[in-house]
Amino acid sequence: MNLYTIGYEGLDTRQFIALLTHYGIDVVGDVRKLPAGSIKGFSMTQGEMG
């Protein structure tokens, strides 16, 4: 098993998913202390990504 880290700053949801797909990543764990963000699709308060 490989473990990767990734940031999403500057990416929209579509670009982020494309990056994950490109590298064959199919499981993502959110390890932020507070799962809130100002970018639509990247905040637990706004629901699932997509």
PDB file as gemmi writes it, atoms N, CA and C in Angstrom:
CRYST1    1.000    1.000    1.000  90.00  90.00  90.00 P 1                      
ATOM      1  N   MET A   1       0.851  -1.180   0.000  1.00  0.00           N  
ATOM      2  CA  MET A   1       0.000   0.000   0.000  1.00  0.00           C  
ATOM      3  C   MET A   1       0.893   1.239   0.000  1.00  0.00           C  
ATOM      4  N   ASN A   2       0.536   2.193  -0.807  1.00  0.00           N  
ATOM      5  CA  ASN A   2       1.228   3.480  -0.838  1.00  0.00           C  
ATOM      6  C   ASN A   2       0.374   4.513  -0.126  1.00  0.00           C  
ATOM      7  N   LEU A   3       1.022   5.486   0.474  1.00  0.00           N  
ATOM      8  CA  LEU A   3       0.342   6.578   1.165  1.00  0.00           C  
ATOM      9  C   LEU A   3       0.819   7.884   0.549  1.00  0.00           C  
ATOM     10  N   TYR A   4      -0.130   8.713   0.142  1.00  0.00           N  
ATOM     11  CA  TYR A   4       0.178   9.993  -0.493  1.00  0.00           C  
ATOM     12  C   TYR A   4      -0.425  11.116   0.330  1.00  0.00           C  
ATOM     13  N   THR A   5       0.137  12.311   0.186  1.00  0.00           N  
ATOM     14  CA  THR A   5      -0.486  13.514   0.732  1.00  0.00           C  
ATOM     15  C   THR A   5      -0.831  14.413  -0.454  1.00  0.00           C  
ATOM     16  N   ILE A   6      -1.870  15.203  -0.276  1.00  0.00           N  
ATOM     17  CA  ILE A   6      -2.287  16.075  -1.371  1.00  0.00           C  
ATOM     18  C   ILE A   6      -2.951  17.316  -0.790  1.00  0.00           C  
ATOM     19  N   GLY A   7      -2.730  18.422  -1.439  1.00  0.00           N  
ATOM     20  CA  GLY A   7      -3.405  19.666  -1.088  1.00  0.00           C  
ATOM     21  C   GLY A   7      -4.405  20.007  -2.174  1.00  0.00           C  
ATOM     22  N   TYR A   8      -5.325  20.880  -1.857  1.00  0.00           N  
ATOM     23  CA  TYR A   8      -6.347  21.225  -2.849  1.00  0.00           C  
ATOM     24  C   TYR A   8      -6.387  22.711  -3.153  1.00  0.00           C  
ATOM     25  N   GLU A   9      -5.514  23.490  -2.530  1.00  0.00           N  
ATOM     26  CA  GLU A   9      -5.544  24.932  -2.752  1.00  0.00           C  
ATOM     27  C   GLU A   9      -5.332  25.232  -4.236  1.00  0.00           C  
ATOM     28  N   GLY A  10      -6.194  26.047  -4.779  1.00  0.00           N  
ATOM     29  CA  GLY A  10      -6.108  26.427  -6.180  1.00  0.00           C  
ATOM     30  C   GLY A  10      -6.825  25.473  -7.123  1.00  0.00           C  
ATOM     31  N   LEU A  11      -7.402  24.393  -6.591  1.00  0.00           N  
ATOM     32  CA  LEU A  11      -8.113  23.420  -7.426  1.00  0.00           C  
ATOM     33  C   LEU A  11      -9.607  23.484  -7.159  1.00  0.00           C  
ATOM     34  N   ASP A  12     -10.400  23.261  -8.194  1.00  0.00           N  
ATOM     35  CA  ASP A  12     -11.824  23.072  -7.947  1.00  0.00           C  
ATOM     36  C   ASP A  12     -12.059  21.573  -7.775  1.00  0.00           C  
ATOM     37  N   THR A  13     -13.264  21.187  -7.440  1.00  0.00           N  
ATOM     38  CA  THR A  13     -13.563  19.783  -7.160  1.00  0.00           C  
ATOM     39  C   THR A  13     -13.220  18.889  -8.346  1.00  0.00           C  
ATOM     40  N   ARG A  14     -13.558  19.313  -9.536  1.00  0.00           N  
ATOM     41  CA  ARG A  14     -13.290  18.513 -10.741  1.00  0.00           C  
ATOM     42  C   ARG A  14     -11.790  18.279 -10.938  1.00  0.00           C  
ATOM     43  N   GLN A  15     -11.000  19.313 -10.747  1.00  0.00           N  
ATOM     44  CA  GLN A  15      -9.550  19.189 -10.892  1.00  0.00           C  
ATOM     45  C   GLN A  15      -8.965  18.260  -9.825  1.00  0.00           C  
ATOM     46  N   PHE A  16      -9.473  18.366  -8.610  1.00  0.00           N  
ATOM     47  CA  PHE A  16      -9.000  17.527  -7.515  1.00  0.00           C  
ATOM     48  C   PHE A  16      -9.291  16.053  -7.809  1.00  0.00           C  
ATOM     49  N   ILE A  17     -10.505  15.754  -8.247  1.00  0.00           N  
ATOM     50  CA  ILE A  17     -10.876  14.376  -8.574  1.00  0.00           C  
ATOM     51  C   ILE A  17     -10.034  13.868  -9.745  1.00  0.00           C  
ATOM     52  N   ALA A  18      -9.773  14.712 -10.734  1.00  0.00           N  
ATOM     53  CA  ALA A  18      -8.946  14.311 -11.879  1.00  0.00           C  
ATOM     54  C   ALA A  18      -7.532  13.955 -11.421  1.00  0.00           C  
ATOM     55  N   LEU A  19      -6.995  14.714 -10.486  1.00  0.00           N  
ATOM     56  CA  LEU A  19      -5.664  14.431  -9.953  1.00  0.00           C  
ATOM     57  C   LEU A  19      -5.637  13.099  -9.220  1.00  0.00           C  
ATOM     58  N   LEU A  20      -6.643  12.853  -8.406  1.00  0.00           N  
ATOM     59  CA  LEU A  20      -6.733  11.567  -7.707  1.00  0.00           C  
ATOM     60  C   LEU A  20      -6.834  10.418  -8.705  1.00  0.00           C  
ATOM     61  N   THR A  21      -7.663  10.579  -9.705  1.00  0.00           N  
ATOM     62  CA  THR A  21      -7.856   9.546 -10.726  1.00  0.00           C  
ATOM     63  C   THR A  21      -6.556   9.289 -11.485  1.00  0.00           C  
ATOM     64  N   HIS A  22      -5.862  10.348 -11.837  1.00  0.00           N  
ATOM     65  CA  HIS A  22      -4.606  10.224 -12.579  1.00  0.00           C  
ATOM     66  C   HIS A  22      -3.603   9.337 -11.840  1.00  0.00           C  
ATOM     67  N   TYR A  23      -3.550   9.463 -10.531  1.00  0.00           N  
ATOM     68  CA  TYR A  23      -2.595   8.691  -9.734  1.00  0.00           C  
ATOM     69  C   TYR A  23      -3.185   7.397  -9.177  1.00  0.00           C  
ATOM     70  N   GLY A  24      -4.414   7.077  -9.569  1.00  0.00           N  
ATOM     71  CA  GLY A  24      -5.028   5.822  -9.145  1.00  0.00           C  
ATOM     72  C   GLY A  24      -5.422   5.787  -7.680  1.00  0.00           C  
ATOM     73  N   ILE A  25      -5.683   6.946  -7.114  1.00  0.00           N  
ATOM     74  CA  ILE A  25      -6.066   7.044  -5.700  1.00  0.00           C  
ATOM     75  C   ILE A  25      -7.576   6.915  -5.606  1.00  0.00           C  
ATOM     76  N   ASP A  26      -8.049   5.916  -4.839  1.00  0.00           N  
ATOM     77  CA  ASP A  26      -9.491   5.711  -4.741  1.00  0.00           C  
ATOM     78  C   ASP A  26     -10.019   5.824  -3.310  1.00  0.00           C  
ATOM     79  N   VAL A  27      -9.136   6.080  -2.353  1.00  0.00           N  
ATOM     80  CA  VAL A  27      -9.552   6.299  -0.964  1.00  0.00           C  
ATOM     81  C   VAL A  27      -8.852   7.556  -0.458  1.00  0.00           C  
ATOM     82  N   VAL A  28      -9.639   8.452   0.152  1.00  0.00           N  
ATOM     83  CA  VAL A  28      -9.095   9.701   0.682  1.00  0.00           C  
ATOM     84  C   VAL A  28      -9.517   9.836   2.131  1.00  0.00           C  
ATOM     85  N   GLY A  29      -8.581  10.181   2.983  1.00  0.00           N  
ATOM     86  CA  GLY A  29      -8.886  10.462   4.387  1.00  0.00           C  
ATOM     87  C   GLY A  29      -8.626  11.926   4.678  1.00  0.00           C  
ATOM     88  N   ASP A  30      -9.578  12.576   5.271  1.00  0.00           N  
ATOM     89  CA  ASP A  30      -9.451  13.993   5.627  1.00  0.00           C  
ATOM     90  C   ASP A  30      -8.917  14.060   7.050  1.00  0.00           C  
ATOM     91  N   VAL A  31      -7.712  14.573   7.218  1.00  0.00           N  
ATOM     92  CA  VAL A  31      -7.081  14.611   8.540  1.00  0.00           C  
ATOM     93  C   VAL A  31      -6.931  16.028   9.081  1.00  0.00           C  
ATOM     94  N   ARG A  32      -7.722  16.946   8.560  1.00  0.00           N  
ATOM     95  CA  ARG A  32      -7.678  18.311   9.096  1.00  0.00           C  
ATOM     96  C   ARG A  32      -8.250  18.323  10.508  1.00  0.00           C  
ATOM     97  N   LYS A  33      -7.706  19.187  11.348  1.00  0.00           N  
ATOM     98  CA  LYS A  33      -8.222  19.313  12.713  1.00  0.00           C  
ATOM     99  C   LYS A  33      -9.679  19.777  12.683  1.00  0.00           C  
ATOM    100  N   LEU A  34      -9.975  20.745  11.849  1.00  0.00           N  
ATOM    101  CA  LEU A  34     -11.343  21.242  11.677  1.00  0.00           C  
ATOM    102  C   LEU A  34     -11.716  21.065  10.208  1.00  0.00           C  
ATOM    103  N   PRO A  35     -12.637  20.143   9.891  1.00  0.00           N  
ATOM    104  CA  PRO A  35     -12.975  19.872   8.497  1.00  0.00           C  
ATOM    105  C   PRO A  35     -13.894  20.934   7.902  1.00  0.00           C  
ATOM    106  N   ALA A  36     -13.408  22.153   7.889  1.00  0.00           N  
ATOM    107  CA  ALA A  36     -14.182  23.249   7.312  1.00  0.00           C  
ATOM    108  C   ALA A  36     -13.267  24.010   6.368  1.00  0.00           C  
ATOM    109  N   GLY A  37     -13.829  24.478   5.300  1.00  0.00           N  
ATOM    110  CA  GLY A  37     -13.049  25.232   4.337  1.00  0.00           C  
ATOM    111  C   GLY A  37     -13.927  26.236   3.633  1.00  0.00           C  
ATOM    112  N   SER A  38     -13.297  27.171   2.967  1.00  0.00           N  
ATOM    113  CA  SER A  38     -14.057  28.198   2.272  1.00  0.00           C  
ATOM    114  C   SER A  38     -14.308  27.844   0.812  1.00  0.00           C  
ATOM    115  N   ILE A  39     -13.757  26.727   0.342  1.00  0.00           N  
ATOM    116  CA  ILE A  39     -13.925  26.322  -1.040  1.00  0.00           C  
ATOM    117  C   ILE A  39     -15.076  25.330  -1.139  1.00  0.00           C  
ATOM    118  N   LYS A  40     -16.047  25.647  -1.988  1.00  0.00           N  
ATOM    119  CA  LYS A  40     -17.206  24.776  -2.153  1.00  0.00           C  
ATOM    120  C   LYS A  40     -16.769  23.357  -2.517  1.00  0.00           C  
ATOM    121  N   GLY A  41     -17.322  22.375  -1.817  1.00  0.00           N  
ATOM    122  CA  GLY A  41     -17.006  20.985  -2.087  1.00  0.00           C  
ATOM    123  C   GLY A  41     -15.897  20.422  -1.218  1.00  0.00           C  
ATOM    124  N   PHE A  42     -15.220  21.278  -0.462  1.00  0.00           N  
ATOM    125  CA  PHE A  42     -14.113  20.829   0.369  1.00  0.00           C  
ATOM    126  C   PHE A  42     -14.373  21.064   1.860  1.00  0.00           C  
ATOM    127  N   SER A  43     -15.614  21.172   2.235  1.00  0.00           N  
ATOM    128  CA  SER A  43     -15.954  21.399   3.634  1.00  0.00           C  
ATOM    129  C   SER A  43     -17.020  20.411   4.075  1.00  0.00           C  
ATOM    130  N   MET A  44     -16.829  19.780   5.223  1.00  0.00           N  
ATOM    131  CA  MET A  44     -17.824  18.834   5.742  1.00  0.00           C  
ATOM    132  C   MET A  44     -19.150  19.535   6.015  1.00  0.00           C  
ATOM    133  N   THR A  45     -19.130  20.832   6.255  1.00  0.00           N  
ATOM    134  CA  THR A  45     -20.375  21.563   6.512  1.00  0.00           C  
ATOM    135  C   THR A  45     -21.175  21.757   5.223  1.00  0.00           C  
ATOM    136  N   GLN A  46     -20.555  21.531   4.081  1.00  0.00           N  
ATOM    137  CA  GLN A  46     -21.226  21.707   2.792  1.00  0.00           C  
ATOM    138  C   GLN A  46     -21.574  20.364   2.160  1.00  0.00           C  
ATOM    139  N   GLY A  47     -21.379  19.273   2.862  1.00  0.00           N  
ATOM    140  CA  GLY A  47     -21.720  17.958   2.324  1.00  0.00           C  
ATOM    141  C   GLY A  47     -20.560  17.323   1.594  1.00  0.00           C  
ATOM    142  N   GLU A  48     -20.878  16.267   0.892  1.00  0.00           N  
ATOM    143  CA  GLU A  48     -19.859  15.517   0.173  1.00  0.00           C  
ATOM    144  C   GLU A  48     -19.316  16.294  -1.009  1.00  0.00           C  
ATOM    145  N   MET A  49     -18.095  15.924  -1.409  1.00  0.00           N  
ATOM    146  CA  MET A  49     -17.502  16.542  -2.583  1.00  0.00           C  
ATOM    147  C   MET A  49     -18.295  16.165  -3.813  1.00  0.00           C  
ATOM    148  N   GLY A  50     -18.354  17.058  -4.746  1.00  0.00           N  
ATOM    149  CA  GLY A  50     -19.006  16.750  -6.003  1.00  0.00           C  
ATOM    150  C   GLY A  50     -19.810  17.883  -6.415  1.00  0.00           C  
TER     151      GLY A  50                                                      
END                                                                             
